[in-house]
Amino acid sequence: MKKIVCKLKGHTYAPIKKENILIKEFECIHCKQRYTTDGYGQMVRLTKYWKENHQFFEKYLAKRTAS
């Protein structure tokens, strides 16, 4: 039933609290699917590729701020 609501009305996004402000992740409150924003600001599903990309970006920022 929850997925039907998303198909008819669209997803309802709630932000997931993250430490890094530059990386934004969201979760649909009905179907619990996770999303993120790509480089162009569009919402994309949070896949393994995007998770690895976020981890790399967080490591890069941590190194940059540490030095």
Gaussian input, Z-matrix of N, CA and C with variables (Angstrom, degrees):
# hf/3-21g

backbone

0 1
 N
 C     1     B1
 C     2     B2     1     A1
 N     3     B3     2     A2     1     D1
 C     4     B4     3     A3     2     D2
 C     5     B5     4     A4     3     D3
 N     6     B6     5     A5     4     D4
 C     7     B7     6     A6     5     D5
 C     8     B8     7     A7     6     D6
 N     9     B9     8     A8     7     D7
 C    10    B10     9     A9     8     D8
 C    11    B11    10    A10     9     D9
 N    12    B12    11    A11    10    D10
 C    13    B13    12    A12    11    D11
 C    14    B14    13    A13    12    D12
 N    15    B15    14    A14    13    D13
 C    16    B16    15    A15    14    D14
 C    17    B17    16    A16    15    D15
 N    18    B18    17    A17    16    D16
 C    19    B19    18    A18    17    D17
 C    20    B20    19    A19    18    D18
 N    21    B21    20    A20    19    D19
 C    22    B22    21    A21    20    D20
 C    23    B23    22    A22    21    D21
 N    24    B24    23    A23    22    D22
 C    25    B25    24    A24    23    D23
 C    26    B26    25    A25    24    D24
 N    27    B27    26    A26    25    D25
 C    28    B28    27    A27    26    D26
 C    29    B29    28    A28    27    D27
 N    30    B30    29    A29    28    D28
 C    31    B31    30    A30    29    D29
 C    32    B32    31    A31    30    D30
 N    33    B33    32    A32    31    D31
 C    34    B34    33    A33    32    D32
 C    35    B35    34    A34    33    D33
 N    36    B36    35    A35    34    D34
 C    37    B37    36    A36    35    D35
 C    38    B38    37    A37    36    D36
 N    39    B39    38    A38    37    D37
 C    40    B40    39    A39    38    D38
 C    41    B41    40    A40    39    D39
 N    42    B42    41    A41    40    D40
 C    43    B43    42    A42    41    D41
 C    44    B44    43    A43    42    D42
 N    45    B45    44    A44    43    D43
 C    46    B46    45    A45    44    D44
 C    47    B47    46    A46    45    D45
 N    48    B48    47    A47    46    D46
 C    49    B49    48    A48    47    D47
 C    50    B50    49    A49    48    D48
 N    51    B51    50    A50    49    D49
 C    52    B52    51    A51    50    D50
 C    53    B53    52    A52    51    D51
 N    54    B54    53    A53    52    D52
 C    55    B55    54    A54    53    D53
 C    56    B56    55    A55    54    D54
 N    57    B57    56    A56    55    D55
 C    58    B58    57    A57    56    D56
 C    59    B59    58    A58    57    D57
 N    60    B60    59    A59    58    D58
 C    61    B61    60    A60    59    D59
 C    62    B62    61    A61    60    D60
 N    63    B63    62    A62    61    D61
 C    64    B64    63    A63    62    D62
 C    65    B65    64    A64    63    D63
 N    66    B66    65    A65    64    D64
 C    67    B67    66    A66    65    D65
 C    68    B68    67    A67    66    D66
 N    69    B69    68    A68    67    D67
 C    70    B70    69    A69    68    D68
 C    71    B71    70    A70    69    D69
 N    72    B72    71    A71    70    D70
 C    73    B73    72    A72    71    D71
 C    74    B74    73    A73    72    D72
 N    75    B75    74    A74    73    D73
 C    76    B76    75    A75    74    D74
 C    77    B77    76    A76    75    D75
 N    78    B78    77    A77    76    D76
 C    79    B79    78    A78    77    D77
 C    80    B80    79    A79    78    D78
 N    81    B81    80    A80    79    D79
 C    82    B82    81    A81    80    D80
 C    83    B83    82    A82    81    D81
 N    84    B84    83    A83    82    D82
 C    85    B85    84    A84    83    D83
 C    86    B86    85    A85    84    D84
 N    87    B87    86    A86    85    D85
 C    88    B88    87    A87    86    D86
 C    89    B89    88    A88    87    D87
 N    90    B90    89    A89    88    D88
 C    91    B91    90    A90    89    D89
 C    92    B92    91    A91    90    D90
 N    93    B93    92    A92    91    D91
 C    94    B94    93    A93    92    D92
 C    95    B95    94    A94    93    D93
 N    96    B96    95    A95    94    D94
 C    97    B97    96    A96    95    D95
 C    98    B98    97    A97    96    D96
 N    99    B99    98    A98    97    D97
 C   100   B100    99    A99    98    D98
 C   101   B101   100   A100    99    D99
 N   102   B102   101   A101   100   D100
 C   103   B103   102   A102   101   D101
 C   104   B104   103   A103   102   D102
 N   105   B105   104   A104   103   D103
 C   106   B106   105   A105   104   D104
 C   107   B107   106   A106   105   D105
 N   108   B108   107   A107   106   D106
 C   109   B109   108   A108   107   D107
 C   110   B110   109   A109   108   D108
 N   111   B111   110   A110   109   D109
 C   112   B112   111   A111   110   D110
 C   113   B113   112   A112   111   D111
 N   114   B114   113   A113   112   D112
 C   115   B115   114   A114   113   D113
 C   116   B116   115   A115   114   D114
 N   117   B117   116   A116   115   D115
 C   118   B118   117   A117   116   D116
 C   119   B119   118   A118   117   D117
 N   120   B120   119   A119   118   D118
 C   121   B121   120   A120   119   D119
 C   122   B122   121   A121   120   D120
 N   123   B123   122   A122   121   D121
 C   124   B124   123   A123   122   D122
 C   125   B125   124   A124   123   D123
 N   126   B126   125   A125   124   D124
 C   127   B127   126   A126   125   D125
 C   128   B128   127   A127   126   D126
 N   129   B129   128   A128   127   D127
 C   130   B130   129   A129   128   D128
 C   131   B131   130   A130   129   D129
 N   132   B132   131   A131   130   D130
 C   133   B133   132   A132   131   D131
 C   134   B134   133   A133   132   D132
 N   135   B135   134   A134   133   D133
 C   136   B136   135   A135   134   D134
 C   137   B137   136   A136   135   D135
 N   138   B138   137   A137   136   D136
 C   139   B139   138   A138   137   D137
 C   140   B140   139   A139   138   D138
 N   141   B141   140   A140   139   D139
 C   142   B142   141   A141   140   D140
 C   143   B143   142   A142   141   D141
 N   144   B144   143   A143   142   D142
 C   145   B145   144   A144   143   D143
 C   146   B146   145   A145   144   D144
 N   147   B147   146   A146   145   D145
 C   148   B148   147   A147   146   D146
 C   149   B149   148   A148   147   D147
 N   150   B150   149   A149   148   D148
 C   151   B151   150   A150   149   D149
 C   152   B152   151   A151   150   D150
 N   153   B153   152   A152   151   D151
 C   154   B154   153   A153   152   D152
 C   155   B155   154   A154   153   D153
 N   156   B156   155   A155   154   D154
 C   157   B157   156   A156   155   D155
 C   158   B158   157   A157   156   D156
 N   159   B159   158   A158   157   D157
 C   160   B160   159   A159   158   D158
 C   161   B161   160   A160   159   D159
 N   162   B162   161   A161   160   D160
 C   163   B163   162   A162   161   D161
 C   164   B164   163   A163   162   D162
 N   165   B165   164   A164   163   D163
 C   166   B166   165   A165   164   D164
 C   167   B167   166   A166   165   D165
 N   168   B168   167   A167   166   D166
 C   169   B169   168   A168   167   D167
 C   170   B170   169   A169   168   D168
 N   171   B171   170   A170   169   D169
 C   172   B172   171   A171   170   D170
 C   173   B173   172   A172   171   D171
 N   174   B174   173   A173   172   D172
 C   175   B175   174   A174   173   D173
 C   176   B176   175   A175   174   D174
 N   177   B177   176   A176   175   D175
 C   178   B178   177   A177   176   D176
 C   179   B179   178   A178   177   D177
 N   180   B180   179   A179   178   D178
 C   181   B181   180   A180   179   D179
 C   182   B182   181   A181   180   D180
 N   183   B183   182   A182   181   D181
 C   184   B184   183   A183   182   D182
 C   185   B185   184   A184   183   D183
 N   186   B186   185   A185   184   D184
 C   187   B187   186   A186   185   D185
 C   188   B188   187   A187   186   D186
 N   189   B189   188   A188   187   D187
 C   190   B190   189   A189   188   D188
 C   191   B191   190   A190   189   D189
 N   192   B192   191   A191   190   D190
 C   193   B193   192   A192   191   D191
 C   194   B194   193   A193   192   D192
 N   195   B195   194   A194   193   D193
 C   196   B196   195   A195   194   D194
 C   197   B197   196   A196   195   D195
 N   198   B198   197   A197   196   D196
 C   199   B199   198   A198   197   D197
 C   200   B200   199   A199   198   D198

   B1=1.4460
   B2=1.5252
   B3=1.3390
   B4=1.4567
   B5=1.5250
   B6=1.3305
   B7=1.4585
   B8=1.5244
   B9=1.3026
   B10=1.4649
   B11=1.5288
   B12=1.3201
   B13=1.4662
   B14=1.5233
   B15=1.3379
   B16=1.4608
   B17=1.5279
   B18=1.3280
   B19=1.4581
   B20=1.5201
   B21=1.3198
   B22=1.4609
   B23=1.5288
   B24=1.3057
   B25=1.4656
   B26=1.5222
   B27=1.3117
   B28=1.4577
   B29=1.5215
   B30=1.3138
   B31=1.4588
   B32=1.5228
   B33=1.3212
   B34=1.4616
   B35=1.5215
   B36=1.3248
   B37=1.4530
   B38=1.5212
   B39=1.3265
   B40=1.4573
   B41=1.5270
   B42=1.3234
   B43=1.4645
   B44=1.5230
   B45=1.3280
   B46=1.4549
   B47=1.5226
   B48=1.3028
   B49=1.4564
   B50=1.5328
   B51=1.3229
   B52=1.4579
   B53=1.5216
   B54=1.3165
   B55=1.4552
   B56=1.5236
   B57=1.3128
   B58=1.4583
   B59=1.5258
   B60=1.3060
   B61=1.4586
   B62=1.5328
   B63=1.3212
   B64=1.4637
   B65=1.5236
   B66=1.3260
   B67=1.4621
   B68=1.5177
   B69=1.3262
   B70=1.4610
   B71=1.5191
   B72=1.3185
   B73=1.4556
   B74=1.5206
   B75=1.3312
   B76=1.4579
   B77=1.5177
   B78=1.3485
   B79=1.4477
   B80=1.5266
   B81=1.3143
   B82=1.4581
   B83=1.5217
   B84=1.3208
   B85=1.4581
   B86=1.5287
   B87=1.3228
   B88=1.4641
   B89=1.5278
   B90=1.3332
   B91=1.4673
   B92=1.5204
   B93=1.3316
   B94=1.4648
   B95=1.5321
   B96=1.3282
   B97=1.4589
   B98=1.5187
   B99=1.3435
   B100=1.4560
   B101=1.5262
   B102=1.3341
   B103=1.4566
   B104=1.5202
   B105=1.3187
   B106=1.4528
   B107=1.5225
   B108=1.3133
   B109=1.4582
   B110=1.5186
   B111=1.3243
   B112=1.4643
   B113=1.5281
   B114=1.3154
   B115=1.4522
   B116=1.5143
   B117=1.3151
   B118=1.4645
   B119=1.5270
   B120=1.3444
   B121=1.4496
   B122=1.5183
   B123=1.3221
   B124=1.4602
   B125=1.5257
   B126=1.3267
   B127=1.4609
   B128=1.5262
   B129=1.3294
   B130=1.4638
   B131=1.5266
   B132=1.3248
   B133=1.4520
   B134=1.5267
   B135=1.3168
   B136=1.4614
   B137=1.5236
   B138=1.3297
   B139=1.4540
   B140=1.5184
   B141=1.3252
   B142=1.4603
   B143=1.5307
   B144=1.3158
   B145=1.4641
   B146=1.5253
   B147=1.3301
   B148=1.4633
   B149=1.5159
   B150=1.3438
   B151=1.4563
   B152=1.5276
   B153=1.3344
   B154=1.4676
   B155=1.5213
   B156=1.3129
   B157=1.4563
   B158=1.5279
   B159=1.3194
   B160=1.4602
   B161=1.5313
   B162=1.3424
   B163=1.4643
   B164=1.5273
   B165=1.3289
   B166=1.4562
   B167=1.5260
   B168=1.3187
   B169=1.4575
   B170=1.5324
   B171=1.3458
   B172=1.4561
   B173=1.5251
   B174=1.3534
   B175=1.4640
   B176=1.5251
   B177=1.3135
   B178=1.4569
   B179=1.5309
   B180=1.3124
   B181=1.4565
   B182=1.5217
   B183=1.3551
   B184=1.4620
   B185=1.5213
   B186=1.3446
   B187=1.4610
   B188=1.5188
   B189=1.2975
   B190=1.4545
   B191=1.5296
   B192=1.3185
   B193=1.4646
   B194=1.5321
   B195=1.3469
   B196=1.4656
   B197=1.5271
   B198=1.3309
   B199=1.4634
   B200=1.5054
   A1=111.39
   A2=116.11
   A3=119.48
   A4=111.45
   A5=116.97
   A6=119.90
   A7=111.73
   A8=117.25
   A9=120.72
   A10=109.79
   A11=116.81
   A12=120.68
   A13=109.68
   A14=117.21
   A15=120.85
   A16=111.26
   A17=117.10
   A18=119.39
   A19=111.90
   A20=116.83
   A21=120.08
   A22=112.46
   A23=117.30
   A24=121.21
   A25=113.73
   A26=117.40
   A27=120.74
   A28=110.24
   A29=115.70
   A30=121.11
   A31=110.76
   A32=115.44
   A33=122.81
   A34=106.59
   A35=116.70
   A36=121.66
   A37=111.94
   A38=115.02
   A39=122.44
   A40=106.62
   A41=118.49
   A42=119.61
   A43=111.71
   A44=114.81
   A45=122.01
   A46=106.41
   A47=116.53
   A48=120.19
   A49=109.68
   A50=115.27
   A51=122.43
   A52=108.24
   A53=116.43
   A54=121.15
   A55=111.29
   A56=116.24
   A57=121.20
   A58=109.04
   A59=116.76
   A60=121.27
   A61=111.28
   A62=117.63
   A63=120.50
   A64=113.04
   A65=117.38
   A66=121.43
   A67=108.06
   A68=115.87
   A69=120.51
   A70=109.79
   A71=115.90
   A72=121.81
   A73=108.33
   A74=115.17
   A75=122.07
   A76=109.24
   A77=116.02
   A78=121.89
   A79=108.37
   A80=116.35
   A81=120.59
   A82=108.33
   A83=117.01
   A84=119.64
   A85=112.62
   A86=117.59
   A87=120.54
   A88=112.19
   A89=117.43
   A90=119.97
   A91=113.32
   A92=118.59
   A93=125.28
   A94=113.65
   A95=118.09
   A96=120.21
   A97=108.62
   A98=115.87
   A99=120.77
   A100=109.73
   A101=114.65
   A102=122.11
   A103=109.74
   A104=115.57
   A105=122.55
   A106=108.24
   A107=116.44
   A108=120.07
   A109=108.75
   A110=116.11
   A111=119.71
   A112=109.30
   A113=116.71
   A114=121.80
   A115=114.23
   A116=117.49
   A117=121.85
   A118=112.33
   A119=117.41
   A120=121.40
   A121=114.63
   A122=117.52
   A123=120.51
   A124=109.92
   A125=115.88
   A126=121.18
   A127=109.65
   A128=115.64
   A129=122.17
   A130=108.03
   A131=115.58
   A132=119.95
   A133=109.58
   A134=116.18
   A135=122.09
   A136=108.74
   A137=115.93
   A138=122.28
   A139=109.47
   A140=116.11
   A141=121.13
   A142=110.37
   A143=117.59
   A144=122.11
   A145=111.01
   A146=116.66
   A147=120.30
   A148=111.55
   A149=118.56
   A150=121.11
   A151=110.72
   A152=116.60
   A153=120.61
   A154=110.88
   A155=116.79
   A156=121.69
   A157=110.35
   A158=117.99
   A159=122.12
   A160=111.18
   A161=116.67
   A162=119.82
   A163=110.90
   A164=116.98
   A165=120.92
   A166=110.81
   A167=116.65
   A168=121.58
   A169=111.19
   A170=117.08
   A171=120.74
   A172=111.29
   A173=117.56
   A174=120.89
   A175=110.50
   A176=116.88
   A177=121.29
   A178=110.80
   A179=116.98
   A180=120.34
   A181=112.25
   A182=116.55
   A183=119.47
   A184=111.06
   A185=117.64
   A186=121.31
   A187=110.50
   A188=116.07
   A189=120.52
   A190=111.99
   A191=116.77
   A192=120.01
   A193=111.10
   A194=118.21
   A195=121.39
   A196=111.55
   A197=117.26
   A198=119.00
   A199=113.75
   D1=-35.90
   D2=-177.32
   D3=-65.80
   D4=-37.67
   D5=-179.46
   D6=-70.43
   D7=-26.58
   D8=177.66
   D9=-65.85
   D10=-39.79
   D11=178.21
   D12=-60.23
   D13=-42.33
   D14=-179.96
   D15=-66.62
   D16=-36.31
   D17=179.47
   D18=-70.08
   D19=-36.59
   D20=-177.76
   D21=-80.80
   D22=-48.45
   D23=-173.57
   D24=-102.72
   D25=-15.74
   D26=-175.04
   D27=96.45
   D28=167.93
   D29=-177.65
   D30=-74.67
   D31=149.19
   D32=173.69
   D33=-111.53
   D34=108.49
   D35=-172.85
   D36=-88.99
   D37=138.56
   D38=171.82
   D39=-124.73
   D40=130.71
   D41=-178.61
   D42=-67.68
   D43=143.46
   D44=174.88
   D45=-96.00
   D46=130.10
   D47=-176.28
   D48=-68.86
   D49=123.06
   D50=179.28
   D51=-126.36
   D52=152.85
   D53=177.75
   D54=-71.70
   D55=-39.10
   D56=-177.34
   D57=-85.68
   D58=124.72
   D59=-177.54
   D60=-75.27
   D61=-27.10
   D62=-176.29
   D63=-72.60
   D64=-28.68
   D65=-179.98
   D66=-99.21
   D67=119.69
   D68=-178.04
   D69=-111.64
   D70=130.82
   D71=176.70
   D72=-126.82
   D73=145.54
   D74=-177.44
   D75=-132.69
   D76=159.79
   D77=176.30
   D78=-136.04
   D79=135.99
   D80=176.37
   D81=-73.15
   D82=130.39
   D83=-176.49
   D84=-73.99
   D85=-16.11
   D86=-179.25
   D87=-92.91
   D88=-53.06
   D89=-173.34
   D90=-102.49
   D91=-2.96
   D92=175.65
   D93=64.13
   D94=19.68
   D95=174.41
   D96=-79.79
   D97=145.39
   D98=-177.10
   D99=-103.43
   D100=144.47
   D101=-178.09
   D102=-134.59
   D103=162.02
   D104=175.49
   D105=-143.32
   D106=172.19
   D107=176.55
   D108=-101.00
   D109=140.56
   D110=177.38
   D111=-89.13
   D112=-171.74
   D113=-177.72
   D114=-64.85
   D115=-18.65
   D116=-179.67
   D117=-99.64
   D118=1.27
   D119=178.30
   D120=87.13
   D121=8.35
   D122=179.44
   D123=-91.97
   D124=149.35
   D125=-179.93
   D126=-78.39
   D127=129.17
   D128=176.52
   D129=-130.65
   D130=153.98
   D131=178.88
   D132=-67.65
   D133=139.64
   D134=-178.52
   D135=-78.53
   D136=99.24
   D137=-179.21
   D138=-102.99
   D139=-178.36
   D140=178.67
   D141=-60.12
   D142=-38.31
   D143=178.67
   D144=-58.81
   D145=-47.01
   D146=-177.83
   D147=-70.78
   D148=-34.57
   D149=176.62
   D150=-62.72
   D151=-45.08
   D152=178.11
   D153=-64.94
   D154=-38.72
   D155=178.76
   D156=-62.62
   D157=-42.78
   D158=179.13
   D159=-65.43
   D160=-40.89
   D161=179.07
   D162=-63.57
   D163=-42.87
   D164=178.13
   D165=-61.86
   D166=-43.82
   D167=-179.05
   D168=-64.74
   D169=-40.04
   D170=178.48
   D171=-65.53
   D172=-40.47
   D173=177.37
   D174=-64.36
   D175=-40.68
   D176=179.48
   D177=-62.96
   D178=-44.49
   D179=178.89
   D180=-66.10
   D181=-36.58
   D182=178.90
   D183=-65.54
   D184=-40.29
   D185=177.54
   D186=-66.09
   D187=-40.19
   D188=-176.74
   D189=-67.62
   D190=-40.06
   D191=-179.20
   D192=-77.75
   D193=-24.75
   D194=-179.07
   D195=-73.85
   D196=-29.51
   D197=-176.93
   D198=-91.63

